[in-house]
Amino acid sequence: MYNILMESLAEFIQKKREKAGLSITGLAHKTNIKLDVLEDIESGKELFLSVTQRQQLARALKCSPQDLKMREREFKFEIVSDDAIDVIKSRILNHETNLRCPLCGEPLVTRIAKMYDLEDNLILQPKAHCVKCVFQIKE
């Protein structure tokens, strides 16, 4: 059982999809799950599935919903202070590297999204997610 749990949700879904002969677009069509959501799941950015997503994927991949559920990450609800989030955002905007997750200490994957407001002014939005736990900065 330990070896099964070592396989991530992303790896499991990708292997089952390929075994079924489906492209990621084909899986999106078959499950009625948006392509960008499936891409986030297969890249490891999404670590949890909704009940509906789990059922749709299980049906399309010919496995049980429990096969998917057991590969989802355990969720521990921890609050990171707004001040700590602001510091991380500032460091991202300053192009600092080697940032660490405030929850588990693992590396953060960071990027700066470029957006424009209604008056066509550039807005830089820092984004981050942890490589190991559920920590994310999305807004």
C-alpha positions in Angstrom: 0.0 0.0 0.0 2.9 2.4 0.7 4.1 2.3 -2.9 0.6 3.2 -4.2 0.5 6.2 -2.0 3.9 7.4 -3.2 2.4 8.0 -6.7 0.9 11.4 -6.8 -2.6 12.3 -8.0 -1.0 14.0 -11.0 1.0 10.9 -11.9 -1.9 8.5 -11.4 -4.3 10.5 -13.6 -1.7 11.0 -16.3 -0.8 7.3 -16.4 -4.5 6.2 -16.5 -5.3 8.8 -19.2 -2.4 7.6 -21.4 -3.4 3.9 -20.8 -6.9 4.8 -21.9 -5.5 6.4 -25.1 -6.8 9.8 -24.3 -5.2 13.1 -24.8 -5.7 15.7 -22.1 -8.2 17.5 -24.4 -10.0 14.2 -25.0 -10.2 13.7 -21.2 -11.6 17.2 -20.8 -14.3 16.4 -23.4 -15.1 13.1 -21.9 -15.4 14.3 -18.3 -16.7 17.8 -19.0 -14.0 19.3 -16.8 -12.3 22.4 -18.2 -9.0 21.8 -19.9 -7.1 24.3 -17.7 -8.4 22.6 -14.6 -7.1 19.2 -15.9 -3.8 20.8 -16.8 -3.5 22.1 -13.2 -4.3 18.6 -11.9 -1.8 16.9 -14.1 0.9 19.4 -13.4 0.4 19.0 -9.6 -0.9 22.5 -9.0 -4.3 21.2 -7.9 -4.0 18.6 -5.1 -7.6 18.0 -4.4 -10.7 17.1 -6.4 -14.3 18.0 -5.9 -16.6 15.1 -5.5 -18.0 15.7 -8.9 -14.5 15.9 -10.5 -13.5 12.7 -8.7 -16.6 10.8 -10.0 -16.2 12.1 -13.6 -12.5 11.3 -13.7 -13.0 7.8 -12.1 -15.7 7.0 -14.7 -13.5 8.2 -17.6 -10.3 6.5 -16.4 -12.1 3.3 -15.3 -11.0 3.4 -11.7 -12.8 4.0 -8.4 -13.3 7.4 -6.9 -11.4 6.0 -3.9 -8.4 5.3 -6.1 -8.2 9.1 -6.8 -9.2 10.2 -3.2 -6.3 8.2 -1.6 -3.8 10.1 -3.8 -5.0 13.5 -2.9 -2.9 15.5 -0.4 -3.9 15.6 3.2 -5.2 19.0 4.0 -4.2 20.7 7.2 -5.9 24.1 7.6 -3.2 26.6 8.6 -3.5 30.3 8.4 -0.7 32.4 7.1 -0.8 36.0 8.3 -1.6 38.8 5.8 1.8 40.4 6.7 3.6 37.2 5.8 1.7 37.0 2.5 2.5 40.7 1.7 6.2 40.1 2.4 6.2 37.1 -0.1 4.3 39.1 -2.7 6.8 42.0 -2.3 9.8 39.6 -2.7 8.2 38.1 -5.8 7.7 41.5 -7.3 11.4 42.3 -6.5 12.4 39.1 -8.5 13.9 37.4 -5.5 14.6 33.7 -6.0 14.7 30.7 -3.7 11.6 31.7 -1.8 10.3 29.2 0.7 6.8 28.2 1.7 5.7 29.7 5.0 3.8 26.5 5.9 6.3 23.7 5.2 9.6 25.4 4.2 9.7 23.8 0.7 10.5 25.9 -2.4 7.8 28.2 -3.9 7.2 28.3 -7.6 6.6 31.9 -8.4 5.7 34.1 -11.3 4.4 37.6 -12.0 1.1 37.8 -14.0 0.8 40.9 -16.2 -2.7 42.3 -16.3 -4.4 45.5 -17.5 -7.1 47.4 -15.8 -10.0 49.1 -17.7 -7.9 52.1 -18.4 -5.2 49.9 -20.0 -2.8 50.4 -17.0 -0.4 47.5 -16.4 -0.9 45.7 -13.1 1.7 43.2 -11.9 0.2 40.4 -9.8 2.5 38.1 -7.9 1.6 34.4 -7.9 3.1 31.4 -6.1 2.5 27.8 -5.1 4.4 25.4 -3.0 6.0 22.3 -4.6 4.9 20.2 -1.6 1.9 21.5 0.3 -1.3 23.4 -0.5 0.0 26.9 0.0 -0.9 29.2 -2.9 -1.0 32.9 -3.7 -3.5 33.3 -6.5 -5.0 36.8 -6.2 
